[in-house]
């Protein structure tokens, strides 16, 4: 079955599930209806697994075609055209640097690489070079797979890593006043705090690559490194965006888990109810609940529990997405999944609800990569080490609340 046919079948099953849910309404579900729902849910999961496999194969095919189209185009047009675009020159020079190091590069390529190094003003990564735009985009694309929080937060990209003083506040208690004619307005002080939005340095750890692989011109070495770097940095950033304590040496970012202090506590430390999720949603001020980025947030283990939960009438809490019509939802709320969020446990914040546009993620635009030769020469390998700089802040403490497991 082709990919578009699988997606059509998935949408058809998802629509049937939603239709069943809506047709039963507020009445209690019968055993037959529950069985029908579970059968459709099983079919939906199987189709989703097939779709994911087909999409992975399609992505691999597209990468192969793009790489070979580019190679063919360069062979046909290389002599006829003038100098290649700047981004292409940088990509070619960087590819030569990755494979050969500075000593075997042409004078023109070394000059391009020196210019790339000079662009990283204010960095302290001596010996490193800024990653060219095309490879950087591939790294960022790979990072998306590991950070659900980053997909809904507000991203601030800066050219330098200098600290920014960022105002924070809680405006839910502020309101205007009614005045009579000629009445004098009173003052309403705004309680602002200030947080330093810095640029914490995250390392990919050293990625060791055999020199045979580097010397194989048929290998897309930039694609290989972009995937590995994106995976490592993506997991690392996602972890600290949620679990960062704001303390330690080196100092961690103040992640979601630490920044969110307003909590609703579940009755148990091992399970939760739909009423407790509803209480969490309604603990957030209605003004934030109407925001475009209002979401529930939890990890995949919690999502699995939610897909199996029912309300008092036996209706499932979770509804599947229908492409172009409706997103997946829990109790009517959209959600994101982030593996950095804790499982339910004693005093563990395992679910969040709020306007995640109030959570700011600051990223420095450039990324630095080092090539390490001598350290791994005896293994006939070359090491690569990337640095990514980021930080985060919750600018409105009232915008996001947490559901926490009981203390015992």
Secondary structure per residue as TSV (DSSP state, phi and psi in degrees):
chain	resnum	aa	ss	phi	psi
A	1	X	-	360.0	133.4
A	2	X	-	-73.8	163.1
A	3	X	H	-60.4	-45.7
A	4	X	H	-65.6	-31.2
A	5	X	H	-70.0	-38.8
A	6	X	H	-61.9	-43.1
A	7	X	H	-66.1	-39.0
A	8	X	H	-62.7	-42.2
A	9	X	H	-66.9	-39.3
A	10	X	H	-59.3	-48.1
A	11	X	H	-61.9	-37.7
A	12	X	H	-64.3	-44.1
A	13	X	H	-65.8	-41.9
A	14	X	H	-62.3	-39.9
A	15	X	H	-65.0	-39.8
A	16	X	H	-62.7	-38.9
A	17	X	H	-65.5	-43.5
A	18	X	H	-66.3	-39.0
A	19	X	H	-63.9	-41.0
A	20	X	H	-62.0	-45.3
A	21	X	H	-59.7	-43.9
A	22	X	H	-74.1	-33.4
A	23	X	H	-69.3	-32.3
A	24	X	H	-77.0	-32.1
A	25	X	T	63.8	-133.1
A	26	X	T	-90.6	-1.3
A	27	X	S	-76.3	159.8
A	28	X	-	-72.7	140.6
A	29	X	-	-77.3	139.1
A	30	X	-	-85.2	166.7
A	31	X	H	-61.2	-37.0
A	32	X	H	-64.3	-42.0
A	33	X	H	-67.2	-39.2
A	34	X	H	-63.1	-40.9
A	35	X	H	-63.2	-40.3
A	36	X	H	-62.7	-43.0
A	37	X	H	-62.4	-46.1
A	38	X	H	-64.3	-36.7
A	39	X	H	-63.6	-44.8
A	40	X	H	-66.8	-37.0
A	41	X	H	-63.3	-40.3
A	42	X	H	-62.8	-44.4
A	43	X	H	-62.7	-39.8
A	44	X	H	-64.1	-43.8
A	45	X	H	-62.6	-41.4
A	46	X	H	-65.5	-42.2
A	47	X	H	-64.6	-40.2
A	48	X	H	-62.1	-40.9
A	49	X	H	-62.6	-41.4
A	50	X	H	-66.3	-40.9
A	51	X	H	-61.6	-43.7
A	52	X	H	-61.9	-41.7
A	53	X	H	-64.9	-43.6
A	54	X	H	-64.5	-38.8
A	55	X	H	-67.3	-37.3
A	56	X	H	-63.8	-42.3
A	57	X	H	-65.3	-40.9
A	58	X	H	-64.5	-41.6
A	59	X	H	-61.9	-41.4
A	60	X	H	-63.2	-42.6
A	61	X	H	-63.1	-42.3
A	62	X	H	-64.7	-40.0
A	63	X	H	-62.9	-41.6
A	64	X	H	-61.5	-46.1
A	65	X	H	-64.2	-45.3
A	66	X	H	-61.3	-43.1
A	67	X	H	-63.5	-41.8
A	68	X	H	-78.3	-29.9
A	69	X	H	-63.4	-42.3
A	70	X	H	-64.2	-41.6
A	71	X	H	-63.3	-43.6
A	72	X	H	-64.4	-43.1
A	73	X	H	-61.9	-41.6
A	74	X	H	-65.0	-38.5
A	75	X	H	-66.0	-38.8
A	76	X	H	-77.9	-35.6
A	77	X	H	-108.1	-5.5
A	78	X	T	-56.1	-41.9
A	79	X	T	-80.4	-26.5
A	80	X	T	-82.7	-34.1
A	81	X	S	-84.3	167.4
A	82	X	-	-80.6	-152.3
A	83	X	S	-64.3	138.9
A	84	X	-	-66.5	159.6
A	85	X	-	-57.5	158.2
A	86	X	H	-58.4	-45.6
A	87	X	H	-60.1	-37.6
A	88	X	H	-69.5	-39.9
A	89	X	H	-60.2	-43.0
A	90	X	H	-65.5	-41.8
A	91	X	H	-63.1	-42.0
A	92	X	H	-65.9	-43.3
A	93	X	H	-65.0	-39.7
A	94	X	H	-68.4	-37.6
A	95	X	H	-62.4	-42.0
A	96	X	H	-64.2	-39.5
A	97	X	H	-62.9	-43.4
A	98	X	H	-62.6	-41.1
A	99	X	H	-81.0	-40.5
A	100	X	H	-115.8	-24.2
A	101	X	-	83.4	172.3
A	102	X	G	-64.2	-33.7
A	103	X	G	-64.5	-29.1
A	104	X	G	-104.4	11.8
A	105	X	S	-89.5	155.4
A	106	X	-	-72.1	164.2
A	107	X	H	-60.9	-39.2
A	108	X	H	-65.0	-41.8
A	109	X	H	-67.1	-37.9
A	110	X	H	-64.7	-36.7
A	111	X	H	-66.1	-42.5
A	112	X	H	-60.9	-42.3
A	113	X	H	-66.9	-38.6
A	114	X	H	-63.0	-37.4
A	115	X	H	-65.6	-37.7
A	116	X	H	-65.2	-36.1
A	117	X	H	-68.1	-38.5
A	118	X	H	-66.9	-23.5
A	119	X	T	-69.5	-22.6
A	120	X	-	-81.8	62.0
A	121	X	T	-65.9	133.2
A	122	X	T	87.2	3.3
A	123	X	-	-88.9	159.7
A	124	X	-	-117.3	15.6
A	125	X	-	-89.0	76.0
A	126	X	T	-62.5	138.0
A	127	X	T	87.8	-4.2
A	128	X	-	-99.8	165.2
A	129	X	E	-131.2	146.5
A	130	X	E	-70.3	135.4
A	131	X	-	-70.4	131.1
A	132	X	-	-64.7	160.0
A	133	X	H	-55.2	-46.4
A	134	X	H	-61.7	-45.7
A	135	X	H	-69.0	-38.1
A	136	X	H	-61.7	-41.2
A	137	X	H	-62.3	-37.1
A	138	X	H	-69.1	-36.1
A	139	X	H	-65.2	-47.4
A	140	X	H	-62.0	-36.0
A	141	X	H	-65.4	-40.7
A	142	X	H	-66.5	-33.7
A	143	X	H	-66.9	-26.2
A	144	X	G	-61.3	-26.7
A	145	X	G	-70.4	-12.4
A	146	X	G	-116.0	-3.2
A	147	X	-	-130.1	89.9
A	148	X	T	-65.5	-35.8
A	149	X	G	-62.4	-41.2
A	150	X	G	-64.2	-22.2
A	151	X	G	-74.8	-17.1
A	152	X	T	-119.6	-12.0
A	153	X	S	-78.5	169.9
A	154	X	E	-87.8	122.5
A	155	X	E	-98.2	125.1
A	156	X	E	-112.7	114.6
A	157	X	E	-105.6	126.3
A	158	X	E	-121.1	157.3
A	159	X	S	-82.1	-23.5
A	160	X	S	-124.2	170.8
A	161	X	-	-103.5	16.8
A	162	X	-	-66.0	145.9
A	163	X	-	-64.8	145.3
A	164	X	E	-120.9	128.7
A	165	X	E	-80.1	118.4
A	166	X	E	-115.8	124.5
A	167	X	E	-74.9	140.6
A	168	X	E	-126.8	153.5
A	169	X	B	-163.6	171.9
A	170	X	-	-132.0	104.9
A	171	X	-	-99.7	11.4
A	172	X	T	-69.1	-24.0
A	173	X	T	-91.1	-1.7
A	174	X	-	-89.5	137.7
A	175	X	-	-154.3	161.5
A	176	X	-	-77.9	179.0
A	177	X	-	-131.0	152.5
A	178	X	-	-88.8	131.1
A	179	X	-	-117.7	141.8
A	180	X	-	-80.5	172.3
A	181	X	T	-61.0	131.9
A	182	X	T	65.0	14.2
A	183	X	-	-75.2	151.6
A	184	X	-	-94.3	132.1
A	185	X	-	-76.9	139.0
A	186	X	-	-91.1	168.7
A	187	X	-	-88.8	145.2
A	188	X	-	-127.4	94.3
A	189	X	-	-67.0	138.5
A	190	X	-	-95.6	126.3
A	191	X	-	-85.0	90.2
A	192	X	-	-92.9	141.7
A	193	X	E	-113.3	169.1
A	194	X	E	-129.8	126.9
A	195	X	E	-117.2	145.5
A	196	X	E	-89.7	116.7
A	197	X	E	-95.2	96.7
A	198	X	-	-92.9	-148.8
A	199	X	-	-144.8	78.7
A	200	X	E	-64.2	140.0
A	201	X	E	-97.3	121.5
A	202	X	E	-111.9	129.9
A	203	X	E	-100.3	146.7
A	204	X	-	-79.9	-4.8
A	205	X	-	62.8	161.5
A	206	X	-	-71.6	129.7
A	207	X	E	-104.1	114.0
A	208	X	E	-92.0	129.4
A	209	X	E	-126.8	134.1
A	210	X	E	-67.4	145.6
A	211	X	H	-67.9	-24.8
A	212	X	H	-62.7	-40.6
A	213	X	H	-67.4	-40.9
A	214	X	H	-63.7	-35.2
A	215	X	H	-82.5	-6.9
A	216	X	-	-84.7	104.8
A	217	X	T	-66.5	-16.4
A	218	X	T	-78.6	-10.1
A	219	X	S	-92.2	130.9
A	220	X	-	-79.0	88.3
A	221	X	H	-68.0	-34.3
A	222	X	H	-66.2	-39.5
A	223	X	H	-65.2	-41.0
A	224	X	H	-61.5	-49.7
A	225	X	H	-67.8	-38.4
A	226	X	H	-60.0	-40.7
A	227	X	H	-64.8	-46.5
A	228	X	H	-67.2	-44.2
A	229	X	H	-64.4	-44.9
A	230	X	H	-60.6	-39.1
A	231	X	H	-63.8	-48.5
A	232	X	H	-69.2	-46.9
A	233	X	H	-69.0	-35.8
A	234	X	H	-62.4	-46.2
A	235	X	H	-65.3	-42.4
A	236	X	H	-65.0	-47.5
A	237	X	H	-62.5	-45.7
A	238	X	H	-58.3	-40.3
A	239	X	H	-61.0	-49.2
A	240	X	H	-76.3	-27.0
A	241	X	H	-62.9	-30.6
A	242	X	H	-96.6	-48.4
A	243	X	H	-98.6	-4.3
A	244	X	-	-57.1	136.8
A	245	X	B	-94.5	-14.7
A	246	X	S	78.6	4.8
A	247	X	-	-131.7	-172.0
A	248	X	T	95.5	172.7
A	249	X	T	-129.7	112.6
A	250	X	T	-67.6	157.8
A	251	X	T	-66.7	131.1
A	252	X	-	-84.8	157.2
A	253	X	-	-63.7	158.4
A	254	X	B	-87.4	95.3
A	255	X	-	-76.8	177.9
A	256	X	H	-57.0	-42.9
A	257	X	H	-60.8	-38.2
A	258	X	H	-82.6	-38.9
A	259	X	H	-69.5	-34.5
A	260	X	-	-84.3	114.3
A	261	X	-	-110.4	-17.7
A	262	X	-	-85.5	119.0
A	263	X	E	-129.3	152.6
A	264	X	E	-108.8	129.6
A	265	X	E	-100.4	128.5
A	266	X	-	-72.8	160.0
A	267	X	S	-74.6	-18.4
A	268	X	-	-130.7	159.9
A	269	X	S	-102.0	5.8
A	270	X	S	-127.4	-11.9
A	271	X	-	-154.1	164.8
A	272	X	-	-143.5	165.7
A	273	X	-	-117.7	164.6
A	274	X	H	-67.5	-28.4
A	275	X	H	-64.1	-35.2
A	276	X	H	-70.6	-34.9
A	277	X	H	-65.0	-43.2
A	278	X	H	-61.8	-39.9
A	279	X	H	-63.7	-38.8
A	280	X	H	-61.7	-47.9
A	281	X	H	-58.2	-44.1
A	282	X	H	-83.5	-3.4
A	283	X	H	-77.4	-15.7
A	284	X	S	-87.3	135.1
A	285	X	-	-54.4	137.0
A	286	X	H	-53.9	-30.0
A	287	X	H	-61.5	-37.4
A	288	X	H	-76.3	-32.1
A	289	X	H	-67.5	-22.6
A	290	X	T	-84.9	-6.2
A	291	X	S	-69.0	151.0
A	292	X	T	-62.4	-30.6
A	293	X	T	-100.8	22.2
A	294	X	E	-70.3	127.1
A	295	X	E	-146.3	159.4
A	296	X	E	-92.3	150.4
A	297	X	E	-137.3	134.7
A	298	X	E	-163.5	174.7
A	299	X	-	-91.7	179.7
A	300	X	H	-70.9	-31.0
A	301	X	H	-63.8	-41.5
A	302	X	H	-66.8	-39.4
A	303	X	H	-59.5	-41.9
A	304	X	H	-58.6	-43.8
A	305	X	H	-62.8	-41.0
A	306	X	H	-64.9	-36.7
A	307	X	H	-67.9	-16.3
A	308	X	T	-103.5	-3.2
A	309	X	-	-86.8	152.4
A	310	X	B	-132.9	157.1
A	311	X	-	-87.5	-169.6
A	312	X	T	-66.0	-22.8
A	313	X	T	-91.9	6.4
A	314	X	S	81.2	9.7
A	315	X	-	-82.0	137.5
A	316	X	B	-67.8	144.5
A	317	X	S	-77.0	-30.8
A	318	X	E	-96.3	136.6
A	319	X	E	-123.5	138.6
A	320	X	-	-75.5	162.5
A	321	X	-	-77.7	148.8
A	322	X	B	-121.3	117.7
A	323	X	T	-55.4	128.5
A	324	X	T	76.0	-0.5
A	325	X	T	-124.9	-50.4
A	326	X	B	-153.9	139.3
A	327	X	-	-81.1	166.2
A	328	X	-	-61.5	147.8
A	329	X	E	-149.4	157.0
A	330	X	E	-126.3	121.2
A	331	X	T	52.7	35.8
A	332	X	T	79.5	3.6
A	333	X	B	-108.8	136.9
A	334	X	-	-68.0	160.3
A	335	X	E	-147.1	164.8
A	336	X	E	-129.3	156.5
A	337	X	E	-114.3	127.8
A	338	X	-	-137.3	122.3
A	339	X	T	-71.7	-9.1
A	340	X	T	-75.9	-18.8
A	341	X	S	-74.5	140.8
A	342	X	-	-71.0	158.2
A	343	X	-	-74.0	160.9
A	344	X	S	-61.2	137.3
A	345	X	-	-172.1	-177.0
A	346	X	T	-62.1	119.4
A	347	X	T	57.3	19.8
A	348	X	-	-91.4	130.3
A	349	X	E	-81.1	104.9
A	350	X	E	-110.6	-4.3
A	351	X	E	-151.3	141.7
A	352	X	E	-126.8	152.2
A	353	X	E	-141.3	135.5
A	354	X	E	164.1	-176.3
A	355	X	E	-90.0	101.0
A	356	X	G	-79.8	-0.6
A	357	X	G	-69.0	-15.5
A	358	X	G	-85.7	-3.8
A	359	X	E	-98.5	115.5
A	360	X	E	-99.4	127.8
A	361	X	E	-111.6	118.5
A	362	X	E	-99.6	127.7
A	363	X	E	-125.1	139.0
A	364	X	E	-83.5	134.3
A	365	X	S	-61.7	-43.1
A	366	X	-	-86.1	160.3
A	367	X	-	-134.2	139.5
A	368	X	E	-107.4	137.7
A	369	X	E	-126.3	132.5
A	370	X	E	-108.3	148.2
A	371	X	E	-112.8	120.1
A	372	X	E	-111.1	114.7
A	373	X	-	-104.0	-57.9
A	374	X	G	-62.6	-35.6
A	375	X	G	-58.7	-33.6
A	376	X	G	-117.3	20.9
A	377	X	G	-62.2	-38.0
A	378	X	G	-66.8	-18.9
A	379	X	G	-96.9	2.9
A	380	X	T	54.5	44.8
A	381	X	E	-130.6	160.5
A	382	X	E	-122.3	137.7
A	383	X	E	-100.4	147.2
A	384	X	E	-128.9	138.1
A	385	X	E	-136.7	120.6
A	386	X	E	-109.5	149.5
A	387	X	E	-125.1	131.8
A	388	X	E	-124.6	137.0
A	389	X	E	-118.5	132.0
A	390	X	E	-158.0	169.4
A	391	X	E	-163.8	175.3
A	392	X	E	-152.9	158.9
A	393	X	E	-155.8	142.8
A	394	X	E	-93.8	110.5
A	395	X	S	-84.4	-16.6
A	396	X	B	-134.5	106.8
A	397	X	T	-64.1	-24.2
A	398	X	T	-84.4	-7.3
A	399	X	S	-77.4	-25.7
A	400	X	E	-131.6	132.8
A	401	X	E	-121.9	163.4
A	402	X	E	-126.0	151.2
A	403	X	E	-103.9	124.9
A	404	X	E	-119.9	142.9
A	405	X	-	-67.1	156.8
A	406	X	-	-64.2	162.0
A	407	X	-	-74.4	-15.7
A	408	X	-	-133.4	360.0
